[in-house]
């Protein structure tokens, strides 16, 4: 490819004016599947540099840290590993007698950008500062060689199948933070990637998102607009410190390639991804429309189409979310487990009904009914809310008349001591009984056989999976 491109540019006499990049990434296979690259990376890289020597502005040595971001890496981890990755290119090729200016001018950083607006903005600012310091250690003749070429790619990790148009809001926020951080270029991931091959409409919208930032918001008119902000500068320094520690740790272990080959980087990212999936399950990390404020009447199974090739990992596997190995980088999006939960509900012959038995203190019963509706809505259950009942017997009778599978008692902590045992006894196992909240009398309620409680400390995913196992047929 590089040879064909170089020949074409030379034939048309534009090789000196051309700016672009080729994604040569021999580390990707090892990162995703813990399989070493089948070949001499140094020799292949040198050959590639010779091939493009007449096209000075063609970047061919990729640092694709966006694969780490999409695997669930924390921001400082992506930055620290990206710097180690870039340093690996510099070390490997300067030791092969390539001059530092030649190598540094061919490196391009393709970095992910998540919805953590200010942290991502600070990450790119820290990246430029730190890369300049690293590149300088290789003694380039030109200071320009120390400048980072940064490309931002909006996240796939936080994209969702349900309420998919929220992906537009996520990617617009991400593109905005990258633009304000001064990246050289941006790729906005189409909103429908989680469930289909992007079509003409979604790709057009993705392009237009950048045009909005440039042509209407004029974000390209100011150099470093965040510079001088105490908050952003403080975040920049804090991220830089943590990323630098990680960078030095990788260097002490022999460099990026050694850590990829021994699987230590993949192990760290898998641990981080597991922690983030747990945070999503417990709603410490919010995915709007998925684990908080879901559209309970949305059905998504029919819009999923064959994704073979659409999410190719570039390693000879068809689907990125099915090529995960036990030792490579994880590929599951943050919403995947909740989506599997709702798809199971859609596929079942019966859609569980959740009845809110609201009684007693008005403010508390309304608040807890809303909380419980959002809680069970994450599984795609049918929610039946109510204005309130005078007695628990009246509420239970109404629930059974509606064919409820789950009855959720919504009241105040003080009233639960009397109301919960009465409602549980009257229901008599004809439906699942749940108390909304974690009242002080929980132990007393458990003593009479009430075992299900929903509250802010619950693992939402595990709780709903347990109800699915009981209710779906």
C-alpha positions as CSV (number, residue, x, y, z in Angstrom):
1,X,0.0,0.0,0.0
2,X,2.8,2.4,1.0
3,X,4.6,1.7,-2.3
4,X,1.5,2.2,-4.4
5,X,0.6,5.4,-2.7
6,X,4.2,6.8,-2.9
7,X,4.4,5.9,-6.6
8,X,1.0,7.6,-7.3
9,X,2.0,10.8,-5.5
10,X,5.4,10.9,-7.2
11,X,3.8,10.4,-10.6
12,X,1.5,13.3,-10.0
13,X,4.3,15.5,-8.5
14,X,2.6,16.1,-5.2
15,X,4.7,13.9,-2.9
16,X,6.2,16.9,-1.1
17,X,2.8,18.5,-0.4
18,X,0.9,15.4,0.6
19,X,-0.2,15.0,4.3
20,X,-1.6,11.7,5.5
21,X,-1.0,8.5,7.4
22,X,-0.9,4.7,7.0
23,X,-1.9,2.6,9.9
24,X,1.1,0.2,10.4
25,X,0.3,-1.5,13.7
26,X,2.2,-4.8,14.3
27,X,1.3,-4.6,18.0
28,X,-2.4,-4.9,17.6
29,X,-2.6,-8.6,17.1
30,X,-0.6,-9.3,20.2
31,X,-2.6,-6.8,22.3
32,X,-5.9,-8.4,21.3
33,X,-5.0,-12.0,21.2
34,X,-1.7,-12.3,23.0
35,X,-0.1,-13.7,19.8
36,X,3.3,-12.2,18.8
37,X,3.6,-10.5,15.5
38,X,4.8,-13.1,12.9
39,X,7.8,-11.2,11.6
40,X,10.7,-8.9,12.4
41,X,9.0,-5.6,13.3
42,X,12.3,-3.6,13.1
43,X,13.1,-4.8,9.7
44,X,9.6,-4.3,8.4
45,X,9.5,-0.8,9.8
46,X,12.8,0.1,8.2
47,X,11.6,-1.1,4.9
48,X,8.5,0.9,5.3
49,X,10.5,4.1,6.1
50,X,12.6,3.5,3.0
51,X,9.4,3.1,0.9
52,X,8.0,6.4,1.9
53,X,11.2,8.4,2.2
54,X,10.1,10.7,-0.7
55,X,6.8,11.6,1.0
56,X,8.0,13.6,4.1
57,X,4.6,14.3,5.7
58,X,3.3,10.7,5.5
59,X,3.0,9.2,9.0
60,X,3.4,5.4,9.0
61,X,4.3,4.4,12.6
62,X,1.0,4.1,14.5
63,X,0.4,4.3,18.2
64,X,-3.2,3.1,18.3
65,X,-4.0,3.6,22.0
66,X,-7.6,3.9,21.0
67,X,-7.8,0.1,21.2
68,X,-6.9,0.5,24.9
69,X,-9.6,3.1,25.4
70,X,-12.2,0.9,23.7
71,X,-11.1,-2.0,25.9
72,X,-12.1,0.0,29.0
73,X,-8.7,1.5,30.0
74,X,-8.7,4.5,32.4
75,X,-7.6,7.8,30.9
76,X,-4.2,7.8,32.6
77,X,-3.6,4.2,31.5
78,X,-4.2,5.0,27.9
79,X,-1.9,7.9,28.0
80,X,0.9,6.1,29.9
81,X,0.8,3.1,27.5
82,X,0.6,5.4,24.5
83,X,3.8,7.1,25.5
84,X,5.5,3.8,26.1
85,X,4.3,2.7,22.7
86,X,5.7,5.7,21.0
87,X,8.9,5.4,22.9
88,X,9.2,1.8,21.7
89,X,9.1,3.0,18.1
90,X,11.8,5.5,18.9
91,X,14.1,3.1,20.7
92,X,13.6,0.2,18.3
93,X,14.4,2.3,15.2
94,X,17.1,4.5,16.5
95,X,18.9,1.4,17.7
96,X,18.6,0.2,14.0
97,X,20.6,3.4,13.1
98,X,17.7,5.5,12.0
99,X,18.0,9.1,13.0
100,X,15.6,10.4,15.6
101,X,14.2,13.1,13.4
102,X,13.2,10.6,10.8
103,X,11.5,8.3,13.3
104,X,9.7,10.9,15.3
105,X,8.3,12.6,12.2
106,X,6.7,9.3,11.2
107,X,4.9,8.6,14.5
108,X,1.2,9.3,14.7
109,X,-0.9,8.9,17.9
110,X,-4.4,7.6,17.3
111,X,-6.0,8.1,20.8
112,X,-9.4,7.3,22.1
113,X,-11.6,10.0,23.7
114,X,-14.4,9.2,26.2
115,X,-17.2,11.3,27.5
116,X,-15.3,12.5,30.6
117,X,-15.0,16.0,29.1
118,X,-12.4,17.8,31.1
119,X,-10.3,14.8,31.8
120,X,-10.0,14.0,28.1
121,X,-9.2,17.6,27.3
122,X,-6.4,17.5,29.9
123,X,-5.2,14.1,28.6
124,X,-4.3,15.5,25.2
125,X,-2.7,18.5,26.6
126,X,-0.6,16.4,28.9
127,X,0.2,14.0,26.0
128,X,1.8,16.8,23.9
129,X,3.9,18.0,26.8
130,X,5.1,14.6,27.8
131,X,5.8,13.3,24.3
132,X,7.9,16.4,23.6
133,X,10.0,15.5,26.6
134,X,10.4,11.9,25.6
135,X,11.3,12.6,22.0
136,X,13.9,15.2,23.1
137,X,15.8,12.4,24.9
138,X,16.6,10.9,21.5
139,X,18.5,14.1,20.6
140,X,16.7,15.1,17.4
141,X,18.3,17.9,15.4
142,X,15.0,19.7,14.9
143,X,12.6,20.8,17.7
144,X,9.7,20.2,15.3
145,X,10.4,16.5,15.5
146,X,9.3,16.6,19.2
147,X,5.8,17.7,18.2
148,X,3.1,15.1,18.6
149,X,0.7,14.3,15.8
150,X,-2.5,13.4,17.6
151,X,-5.7,12.0,16.1
152,X,-8.7,11.4,18.3
153,X,-11.3,8.7,17.8
154,X,-14.6,8.9,19.8
155,X,-15.3,6.0,22.1
156,X,-17.0,2.7,21.2
157,X,-16.8,1.5,24.8
158,X,-19.6,3.7,26.1
159,X,-21.9,3.3,23.0
160,X,-25.2,1.7,23.6
161,X,-27.7,-0.4,21.6
162,X,-30.8,0.9,23.5
163,X,-31.5,4.6,23.2
164,X,-28.9,4.7,20.5
165,X,-29.4,8.3,19.6
166,X,-27.8,9.2,22.9
167,X,-24.6,8.0,21.3
168,X,-24.8,11.2,19.3
169,X,-24.6,13.3,22.5
170,X,-21.7,11.2,23.8
171,X,-19.7,11.5,20.6
172,X,-20.4,15.2,20.2
173,X,-19.1,15.8,23.8
174,X,-16.1,13.7,23.0
175,X,-15.3,15.5,19.8
176,X,-15.7,18.8,21.5
177,X,-13.2,18.0,24.2
178,X,-10.7,16.7,21.6
179,X,-11.1,19.8,19.5
180,X,-10.6,22.1,22.5
181,X,-7.5,20.1,23.4
182,X,-6.0,20.9,20.0
183,X,-5.8,17.5,18.3
184,X,-4.8,17.5,14.7
185,X,-7.7,15.4,13.4
186,X,-10.8,13.6,14.7
187,X,-12.9,10.6,13.7
188,X,-16.4,10.6,15.1
189,X,-17.7,7.0,15.4
190,X,-21.2,6.7,13.9
191,X,-24.0,6.3,16.5
192,X,-25.3,3.0,15.1
193,X,-22.1,1.0,15.2
194,X,-23.2,-1.2,18.1
195,X,-26.0,-2.9,16.1
196,X,-25.2,-2.5,12.4
197,X,-22.8,-1.5,9.7
198,X,-23.0,2.3,9.6
199,X,-25.1,3.5,6.7
200,X,-25.0,6.6,4.6
201,X,-27.2,8.6,7.1
202,X,-25.2,7.8,10.2
203,X,-21.8,8.4,8.5
204,X,-23.1,11.8,7.2
205,X,-24.3,12.7,10.7
206,X,-20.8,11.7,12.1
207,X,-19.1,14.0,9.6
208,X,-21.5,16.9,10.3
209,X,-20.8,16.7,14.0
210,X,-17.3,17.9,13.3
211,X,-18.5,20.6,10.9
212,X,-20.8,21.9,13.6
213,X,-17.8,22.4,15.9
214,X,-15.7,24.0,13.2
215,X,-18.1,26.0,11.1
216,X,-20.6,27.1,13.7
217,X,-18.7,26.9,17.0
218,X,-15.4,28.0,15.5
219,X,-13.4,25.8,17.8
220,X,-10.5,25.8,15.3
221,X,-9.9,29.6,15.6
222,X,-8.2,29.6,19.0
223,X,-5.0,27.9,20.0
224,X,-5.2,26.1,23.3
225,X,-8.5,27.8,24.5
226,X,-8.2,25.8,27.8
227,X,-4.8,27.2,28.6
228,X,-4.7,29.3,31.7
229,X,-7.7,27.6,33.3
230,X,-6.7,26.6,36.8
231,X,-9.0,23.6,36.7
232,X,-7.8,22.3,33.4
233,X,-4.1,23.0,34.2
234,X,-4.5,21.1,37.5
235,X,-6.1,18.2,35.8
236,X,-3.4,18.2,33.1
237,X,-0.6,18.0,35.8
238,X,-2.5,15.3,37.8
239,X,-3.0,13.1,34.7
240,X,0.6,13.7,33.6
241,X,1.9,12.5,36.9
242,X,0.0,9.3,36.9
243,X,0.7,8.5,33.3
244,X,4.4,9.2,33.8
245,X,4.5,6.7,36.7
246,X,3.0,4.1,34.4
247,X,5.3,5.0,31.6
248,X,8.4,4.5,33.8
249,X,7.0,1.2,35.1
250,X,6.7,-0.1,31.5
251,X,10.2,1.1,30.7
252,X,11.6,-0.6,33.7
253,X,10.1,-3.9,32.6
254,X,11.8,-3.7,29.2
255,X,9.6,-1.4,27.2
256,X,6.2,-1.6,25.6
257,X,6.8,-4.6,23.3
258,X,8.1,-6.7,26.1
259,X,5.1,-5.9,28.3
260,X,2.7,-6.7,25.4
261,X,4.4,-10.0,24.7
262,X,4.3,-11.1,28.3
263,X,0.7,-10.1,28.6
264,X,1.1,-7.7,31.5
265,X,-0.5,-4.7,29.8
266,X,-3.5,-6.8,28.7
267,X,-3.9,-8.1,32.2
268,X,-4.0,-4.6,33.7
269,X,-6.6,-3.5,31.1
270,X,-8.7,-6.6,31.7
271,X,-8.7,-5.8,35.5
272,X,-9.7,-2.2,34.8
273,X,-12.4,-3.2,32.4
274,X,-13.8,-5.7,35.0
275,X,-13.9,-2.8,37.5
276,X,-15.7,-0.5,35.1
277,X,-18.2,-3.2,34.2
278,X,-18.9,-3.6,37.9
279,X,-19.3,0.2,38.3
280,X,-21.8,0.2,35.5
281,X,-23.7,-2.7,37.1
282,X,-23.8,-0.8,40.4
283,X,-24.6,2.5,38.6
284,X,-21.5,4.2,39.8
285,X,-20.8,4.8,36.2
286,X,-23.9,6.0,34.4
287,X,-25.0,5.1,30.8
288,X,-28.1,7.1,30.2
289,X,-30.8,5.0,28.7
290,X,-29.1,1.8,29.7
291,X,-28.5,1.6,33.4
292,X,-30.3,4.8,34.3
293,X,-33.6,6.3,32.9
294,X,-34.2,3.6,30.3
295,X,-36.9,3.9,27.6
296,X,-38.8,0.9,29.0
297,X,-41.0,0.5,25.9
298,X,-38.1,0.4,23.4
299,X,-37.5,-2.8,21.5
300,X,-34.1,-3.3,19.9
301,X,-33.9,-6.9,18.7
302,X,-35.3,-6.1,15.3
303,X,-32.8,-3.4,14.5
304,X,-29.8,-5.6,15.1
305,X,-28.3,-6.8,11.7
306,X,-25.5,-9.1,10.8
307,X,-22.3,-7.4,12.1
308,X,-19.8,-9.7,10.3
309,X,-17.0,-7.5,9.2
310,X,-18.6,-4.3,10.5
311,X,-16.6,-4.3,13.8
312,X,-13.6,-6.2,12.4
313,X,-10.7,-6.2,14.8
314,X,-8.2,-6.3,11.9
315,X,-6.8,-9.6,13.1
316,X,-8.6,-12.0,10.7
317,X,-11.7,-12.2,13.0
318,X,-15.1,-11.2,11.8
319,X,-16.7,-9.6,14.8
320,X,-14.7,-7.6,17.4
321,X,-17.1,-8.6,20.2
322,X,-16.7,-12.3,19.5
323,X,-12.9,-12.5,19.0
324,X,-12.0,-11.9,22.7
325,X,-9.5,-14.3,24.2
326,X,-8.9,-14.9,27.9
327,X,-5.6,-13.2,27.8
328,X,-6.0,-10.5,25.2
329,X,-7.7,-7.1,25.5
330,X,-11.4,-7.2,26.4
331,X,-13.8,-6.2,23.7
332,X,-17.2,-5.8,25.5
333,X,-18.8,-2.4,25.6
334,X,-19.8,-1.1,29.0
335,X,-23.5,-1.6,28.1
336,X,-23.2,-5.2,26.8
337,X,-24.4,-7.0,29.9
338,X,-27.5,-4.8,30.3
339,X,-28.3,-5.1,26.7
340,X,-28.1,-8.9,26.9
341,X,-30.5,-8.7,29.9
342,X,-33.1,-6.6,27.9
343,X,-32.7,-8.7,24.8
344,X,-33.5,-11.8,26.9
345,X,-36.7,-10.1,28.1
346,X,-37.7,-9.3,24.5
347,X,-37.1,-12.9,23.4
348,X,-39.2,-14.3,26.3
349,X,-42.8,-15.4,25.7
350,X,-43.9,-13.3,28.7
351,X,-42.8,-9.7,29.5
352,X,-42.7,-9.4,33.4
353,X,-44.9,-6.8,34.9
354,X,-43.8,-4.8,37.9
355,X,-46.5,-3.2,40.0
356,X,-45.7,-0.2,42.3
357,X,-47.7,-0.6,45.5
358,X,-47.4,3.1,46.6
359,X,-48.8,3.8,50.1
360,X,-48.2,6.1,53.0
361,X,-45.8,9.1,53.0
362,X,-46.5,10.9,49.7
363,X,-42.9,12.2,49.1
364,X,-41.2,8.9,49.9
365,X,-43.6,6.7,48.0
366,X,-43.3,8.9,44.9
367,X,-39.5,9.0,45.1
368,X,-39.2,5.3,45.7
369,X,-41.7,4.4,42.9
370,X,-39.6,6.5,40.5
371,X,-36.4,4.8,41.6
372,X,-37.9,1.4,41.3
373,X,-39.4,2.1,37.9
374,X,-36.0,3.1,36.6
375,X,-34.4,0.0,38.3
376,X,-36.7,-2.6,36.8
377,X,-37.0,-0.7,33.5
378,X,-33.3,-1.5,32.9
379,X,-34.4,-5.1,32.3
380,X,-37.2,-4.0,29.9
381,X,-40.0,-5.0,32.3
382,X,-43.5,-3.5,32.0
383,X,-43.9,-0.9,34.7
384,X,-47.3,-0.2,36.3
385,X,-47.1,2.9,38.5
386,X,-49.9,4.1,40.7
387,X,-51.0,7.2,42.6
388,X,-51.4,5.4,45.9
389,X,-53.5,3.0,48.0
390,X,-55.2,3.4,51.3
391,X,-54.4,-0.2,52.5
392,X,-51.9,-2.8,51.4
393,X,-54.7,-5.2,50.8
394,X,-56.2,-2.8,48.2
395,X,-52.8,-2.5,46.6
396,X,-52.1,-6.2,46.4
397,X,-55.5,-6.9,44.9
398,X,-55.0,-4.2,42.3
399,X,-51.5,-5.8,41.5
400,X,-52.9,-9.3,41.0
401,X,-55.8,-7.9,38.9
402,X,-53.1,-6.4,36.6
403,X,-51.3,-9.8,36.4
404,X,-48.2,-8.4,38.2
405,X,-45.2,-10.7,38.4
406,X,-43.4,-8.4,40.9
407,X,-45.0,-6.2,43.6
408,X,-42.8,-3.4,44.8
409,X,-43.8,-1.8,48.1
410,X,-43.0,1.9,48.0
411,X,-43.3,3.9,51.3
412,X,-41.2,5.4,54.0
413,X,-38.7,3.6,56.3
414,X,-40.9,4.3,59.4
415,X,-44.0,2.8,57.8
416,X,-42.2,-0.3,56.4
417,X,-42.1,-2.0,59.8
418,X,-45.9,-2.4,59.7
419,X,-46.8,-2.3,56.1
420,X,-44.2,-4.7,54.6
421,X,-45.0,-7.7,56.7
422,X,-48.7,-7.1,56.2
423,X,-48.4,-6.8,52.4
424,X,-46.0,-9.8,52.2
425,X,-48.4,-12.0,54.2
426,X,-51.5,-11.0,52.2
427,X,-49.6,-11.5,48.9
428,X,-48.9,-15.0,50.1
429,X,-46.4,-15.9,47.3
430,X,-48.7,-15.1,44.4
431,X,-46.0,-12.7,43.0
432,X,-42.5,-11.7,43.9
433,X,-42.4,-9.2,46.7
434,X,-39.8,-6.4,46.8
435,X,-39.3,-3.5,49.3
436,X,-38.0,-0.3,47.8
437,X,-35.2,1.0,50.0
438,X,-32.9,-0.3,52.8
439,X,-34.9,0.5,55.9
440,X,-33.5,0.2,59.5
441,X,-35.9,-2.6,60.1
442,X,-34.4,-4.8,57.3
443,X,-33.3,-7.6,59.6
444,X,-36.8,-7.7,61.1
445,X,-38.3,-7.9,57.6
446,X,-35.9,-10.7,56.6
447,X,-37.0,-12.6,59.7
448,X,-40.5,-12.8,58.3
449,X,-39.3,-14.0,54.9
450,X,-38.8,-10.8,52.9
451,X,-35.5,-11.1,51.1
452,X,-35.7,-8.7,48.1
453,X,-34.8,-5.1,48.5
454,X,-33.8,-2.5,45.8
455,X,-31.8,0.5,46.8
456,X,-28.8,2.6,45.6
457,X,-26.2,0.2,47.0
458,X,-27.6,-2.7,44.9
459,X,-25.8,-4.4,42.0
460,X,-28.5,-3.6,39.5
461,X,-27.3,-6.0,36.9
462,X,-27.0,-9.0,39.2
463,X,-30.4,-8.3,40.9
464,X,-32.1,-8.1,37.5
465,X,-30.4,-11.2,36.2
466,X,-31.7,-13.1,39.3
467,X,-35.3,-11.9,38.5
468,X,-34.9,-12.9,34.9
469,X,-33.9,-16.4,35.9
470,X,-37.1,-16.6,38.0
471,X,-39.5,-15.0,35.7
472,X,-38.6,-15.5,32.0
473,X,-40.0,-18.5,30.2
